[in-house]
Amino acid sequence: MMTSPREFDLLAFGDPVADIMLRADALPPVGGKTLGQSLGIWPGGTTANVACAAARLGLRSALFGRTGDDAYASLLRASLLGHAVDTRWLSSMAQTPSASAIAVLAPTGEKSIIYMPMPAAPVEAHGLAQALAQTRMMYAMPYDFDQFAGLCHQARQAGVRIAIDLEAAVAPDPGQMRRRAALADIVFFNEAGFLAGTGQPPTPDAMREVLALGPGEVVVTLGAEGAVAINHGGHARHVAFPATVRDTTGAGDSFNAAYLCARLAGQALPEALRFACAAASCTVAALGARGGLPDQQRVACVLQHGIRPKETSA
């Protein structure tokens, strides 16, 4: 991996989340009821998961975010520290609940999520400036566009590259997507997010339209079908690695972290996709967003017995 004089390779921006996990055969209808099973409370949150996954893969990782002062706060902080994520910029808000989510797992391992964020608050500018000055890349899930635009301005001034995840809940229409994608260097979508943000499936031509907005790379995960990526040098696709799916929670976060790890290490687009697909196959085989996060050795084992990357020209 290329060395850098900055202390961190990746700064994840966002609040960690307590995942209240349930299992049910089906979601209840409006006004109805269904039987379920409690699976416990697990540390999660998209950006926090990426920070943990990146650290497991050897990146120097930090998180800029908040917890409340409730019972979840110590769980969230302890998990970050347990994954070797630097928490010096993780603040605590008094008399405030931490972010939480209710995740309902279907028998297939697919999940449905209700997200309950922390209340909005101004970003602590001095701490953010310190954090950005010490990192190579920032990763965010930009729900609040105005906050994200300010964050990007500071990141650019600090010479920091910007990677974002655009789910349908973040950018539910083409206008919302375009404004966010135009500010980033690397844009990640899942298939539903790409369809919501563009009105099209992720064909090479549709992905080039997003690329034309300004980012240098566009990556779309396709679940069991693998993933596709495009940059100004070409287009690549990789199928998913075989896996026994227990829980898909955090699989996209693991994929994104692994892709960034590979790209920061100088790997080409096809190899980065292959590496990321291998990492995701480990994550879905365990319960919880972080229960199956792999290290480099585990990904190498998958790759050794896996599928070679498929590459197509632009």
Order of alpha helices (4+ residues) and beta strands (2+ residues): beta-beta-beta-alpha-beta-alpha-beta-beta-beta-alpha-beta-alpha-beta-alpha-beta-alpha-alpha-beta-beta-beta-alpha-alpha-alpha-beta
